[in-house]
Amino acid sequence: MLWLLLLQIWVSCLWLGHGEVVDSFENTCNQFFYQKMPATNGLLPENPAWICQTFKSHRFYATLYDKKERIPVYSAYIYQFVSSKRVVPFWMVEPQLIRDNLPKDMETEPTLRETYSVSQKDISESQAVYQDYLKLDGLDRGHLNPASHHDTQEGRNATFTLTNIVPQNSKLNSDQWNIYEQKTMPKKSKDCQTTYAIVGAVPGTNYTTDKRVNVPSYIWASACCKTKQNTVISWGAIAENNQNKVRILKLGALEETLAELYKRGPVSLFHDDCPRT
């Protein structure tokens, strides 16, 4: 019995040192950012969490999470568009927002309750949960990192975590933002070698039921890549979260707009190599 206890302690120590909620994206999951430079300036919320989004022991993207507002600030990923029909998996949450000795893989709420003896109260206090997105009026579970921007089923499944979701205007989500994701992104990145995308949300003044989850005032997107001709291109997009309209703009204009909206200082989304004008 003693050896079993020692084994459990050893495994717990391994989890504590190698969790996927990390101190920063530097040297952890910076591969999802152009030139491995994570976006930080002007974006950090009051109570941040850096999540290397992990599914079946594989890292698929990075999310800067606002624990106070219970929404992501942004998700950063490598764009790999696929038009095949997706299979919608169960919605998941981030175990290590609850306790840092829980598994690094995203899990469903029932799994955490039944397998790891985590209470629903502890899950709910740490982040948004499935119940928060039920009975929304005019709002959807809006992906920042969309499933269709991944070319494997596991990659698509990994986007179905509530740490990658915001309450998004239903019409915007199904119409103009969907057009940006499904048509504008493929068109703009058609000449790219590897497209690095960062998609985010600006907190608003409204909340979902029980004032738990912030309803963003704006949804925004950005991308940078080196083309097949070895030039570098970039772009941005932004939409008010109560209108069905997306504005495409230069990266520099997006950063200036976000600096005004977040009011957290100058915003820098990408490495200096990415053109602003």
C-alpha positions in Angstrom: 0.0 0.0 0.0 2.9 2.3 0.8 4.3 2.0 -2.8 0.8 2.8 -4.2 0.6 6.0 -2.1 4.1 7.0 -3.2 3.2 6.4 -6.8 0.1 8.6 -6.5 2.2 11.4 -4.9 4.8 11.1 -7.7 2.1 11.3 -10.4 0.6 14.4 -8.7 4.0 16.1 -8.7 4.4 15.4 -12.4 1.0 17.1 -13.1 1.9 20.1 -10.9 5.0 20.7 -13.0 3.6 20.1 -16.4 0.1 21.5 -16.4 -1.4 23.0 -19.5 -2.5 26.2 -17.6 0.9 27.8 -17.7 2.7 31.0 -16.5 3.1 32.3 -20.0 3.1 31.2 -23.6 6.9 31.7 -23.8 8.6 28.3 -24.3 5.3 26.4 -23.7 3.0 26.8 -26.7 4.5 29.7 -28.6 4.4 27.6 -31.8 0.9 29.0 -32.5 2.3 32.5 -32.9 4.1 34.0 -35.9 7.9 33.9 -35.2 6.9 32.4 -31.8 6.0 35.8 -30.4 2.9 35.6 -28.2 0.5 38.5 -28.3 0.5 40.2 -24.9 0.8 44.0 -25.1 -2.4 45.8 -24.3 -4.5 42.6 -23.9 -3.9 41.3 -20.4 -7.0 41.2 -18.3 -7.1 41.7 -14.5 -7.2 38.0 -13.8 -5.6 36.1 -16.7 -4.9 32.4 -17.4 -2.6 31.1 -20.2 -4.0 27.8 -21.5 -2.1 25.5 -23.9 -5.3 23.9 -25.2 -4.7 20.1 -25.0 -6.8 17.3 -26.2 -5.7 13.6 -26.1 -2.2 14.7 -25.0 -1.7 16.9 -28.0 -1.6 20.7 -28.0 -3.8 22.3 -30.7 -3.8 26.1 -29.9 -3.3 28.7 -27.2 -5.9 30.7 -25.3 -5.5 33.7 -23.1 -8.4 33.4 -20.8 -10.1 36.1 -18.6 -11.0 34.3 -15.4 -13.0 37.3 -14.1 -15.3 37.7 -17.1 -15.2 33.9 -17.9 -14.5 34.4 -21.6 -11.3 34.1 -23.6 -9.4 37.2 -24.5 -8.2 35.4 -27.6 -7.3 32.0 -29.1 -4.2 31.7 -31.3 -3.9 28.9 -33.8 -2.4 27.7 -37.1 -5.0 28.0 -39.8 -5.7 24.7 -41.7 -9.0 25.1 -43.4 -11.2 22.1 -44.2 -14.7 22.1 -45.7 -15.8 18.6 -44.6 -18.8 18.1 -42.3 -17.8 18.2 -38.7 -19.0 15.9 -35.9 -20.0 17.9 -32.9 -18.4 16.4 -29.7 -19.4 16.9 -26.1 -18.6 20.4 -24.7 -15.5 20.4 -22.5 -13.8 22.6 -19.9 -10.3 23.2 -18.6 -9.5 21.0 -15.5 -6.4 23.0 -14.5 -8.4 26.2 -14.0 -9.9 24.3 -11.1 -6.8 22.7 -9.6 -3.3 22.5 -11.1 -3.0 18.8 -10.2 -5.9 17.8 -12.4 -5.2 16.3 -15.9 -3.8 18.6 -18.6 -6.3 17.4 -21.2 -9.6 19.3 -21.5 -12.5 17.2 -20.1 -16.3 17.1 -20.0 -17.9 18.2 -16.8 -19.4 14.7 -16.1 -15.9 13.2 -16.4 -14.5 15.7 -13.9 -17.4 15.0 -11.5 -17.4 11.2 -11.8 -13.8 10.3 -12.5 -11.9 13.0 -10.6 -14.5 13.7 -7.8 -14.6 17.4 -8.7 -17.8 19.2 -7.5 -19.9 21.1 -10.0 -19.5 24.2 -7.7 -15.7 24.0 -8.1 -16.0 23.7 -11.9 -18.5 26.6 -12.1 -16.4 28.9 -9.9 -13.3 28.5 -12.1 -14.8 29.1 -15.6 -17.9 29.2 -17.8 -19.8 25.9 -17.9 -22.4 24.3 -20.2 -25.3 25.6 -18.1 -24.2 29.2 -18.7 -25.0 28.8 -22.4 -28.4 27.4 -22.1 -31.5 29.5 -22.8 -29.6 32.4 -24.3 -31.7 35.1 -26.0 -30.3 36.0 -29.4 -26.8 34.6 -28.5 -24.9 31.5 -29.6 -21.9 29.7 -28.3 -19.4 31.4 -30.6 -16.1 29.8 -31.4 -13.1 32.1 -31.5 -10.9 29.3 -32.9 -13.5 27.6 -35.3 -13.6 23.9 -35.8 -13.5 24.4 -39.6 -10.0 25.9 -39.4 -8.5 22.5 -38.5 -7.8 19.7 -40.9 -8.1 16.7 -38.4 -11.1 15.5 -36.4 -9.1 15.7 -33.2 -8.2 19.3 -34.0 -11.8 20.1 -34.6 -12.9 18.4 -31.4 -10.4 20.4 -29.4 -12.2 23.7 -30.3 -15.3 22.5 -28.4 -14.1 23.8 -25.0 -15.9 26.6 -23.2 -12.6 28.4 -22.7 -12.6 29.0 -26.5 -16.3 30.2 -26.6 -18.0 33.6 -26.1 -21.7 34.6 -26.2 -21.9 35.8 -29.8 -24.8 37.5 -31.5 -26.7 34.6 -33.3 -27.2 36.5 -36.6 -23.6 37.6 -36.7 -22.4 34.1 -35.9 -24.4 32.3 -38.5 -24.1 35.0 -41.3 -21.4 37.6 -41.7 -18.8 36.2 -39.2 -19.4 32.8 -40.7 -18.7 34.3 -44.2 -15.4 35.7 -42.8 -14.4 32.3 -41.4 -15.5 30.2 -44.4 -14.8 32.5 -47.4 -12.7 35.5 -46.5 -10.0 33.6 -44.6 -9.5 31.0 -47.4 -9.3 33.8 -50.0 -6.8 35.9 -48.1 -4.6 33.0 -47.1 -4.5 31.2 -50.4 -0.9 32.2 -51.1 0.3 31.6 -47.5 2.9 29.0 -46.5 1.6 28.9 -42.9 -1.2 31.2 -41.6 -1.1 32.3 -38.0 -4.4 33.5 -36.7 -5.4 35.2 -33.5 -9.2 35.7 -32.8 -10.5 37.5 -29.8 -13.3 39.3 -28.0 -13.6 42.7 -26.2 -15.6 42.5 -22.9 -18.9 44.4 -22.9 -21.2 45.7 -20.2 -23.8 42.9 -20.4 -23.8 39.4 -18.9 -25.6 36.0 -19.3 -27.9 34.6 -16.7 -26.8 35.2 -13.1 -24.2 37.8 -14.3 -21.7 35.0 -14.7 -20.4 35.2 -18.3 -19.6 38.5 -20.0 -21.2 39.2 -23.4 -18.5 40.8 -25.6 -19.0 44.1 -27.2 -16.8 43.3 -30.2 -15.4 40.1 -31.9 -12.2 40.5 -33.8 -9.8 38.4 -35.9 -6.2 38.8 -37.2 -3.8 36.8 -39.3 -0.2 37.0 -40.5 1.8 34.8 -42.9 4.8 34.4 -45.1 3.7 33.9 -48.7 5.0 31.4 -51.2 7.0 34.4 -52.7 8.5 34.9 -49.2 6.8 38.2 -48.6 4.8 38.8 -45.4 1.1 39.8 -45.4 -1.4 40.4 -42.6 -4.9 41.6 -42.1 -7.6 42.1 -39.5 -11.4 42.0 -39.0 -13.8 43.3 -36.4 -17.5 43.2 -35.7 -19.8 44.8 -33.1 -21.5 41.9 -31.3 -24.9 43.3 -31.7 -24.8 43.8 -35.5 -24.5 41.5 -38.5 -21.6 43.3 -40.1 -17.8 42.6 -40.3 -15.3 45.2 -41.2 -12.0 44.1 -42.9 -9.1 46.3 -42.1 -5.3 46.6 -41.9 -3.5 45.0 -39.0 -2.3 48.4 -37.7 -5.8 49.8 -37.8 -7.1 46.8 -35.9 -4.4 47.2 -33.2 -5.2 50.9 -32.8 -8.9 50.1 -32.5 -8.3 47.4 -29.9 -6.1 49.7 -27.9 -9.0 52.2 -27.7 -11.5 49.4 -26.8 -9.5 47.5 -24.2 -7.9 50.6 -22.6 -4.9 48.5 -21.5 -2.2 50.3 -23.4 -0.8 49.9 -27.0 -1.8 46.6 -28.6 0.7 44.4 -30.5 -0.8 41.2 -32.0 2.1 40.0 -34.1 5.9 40.2 -34.6 7.2 43.4 -36.2 7.7 41.6 -39.5 3.9 41.5 -40.0 3.0 44.7 -42.0 0.7 47.2 -40.2 -0.3 49.2 -43.2 
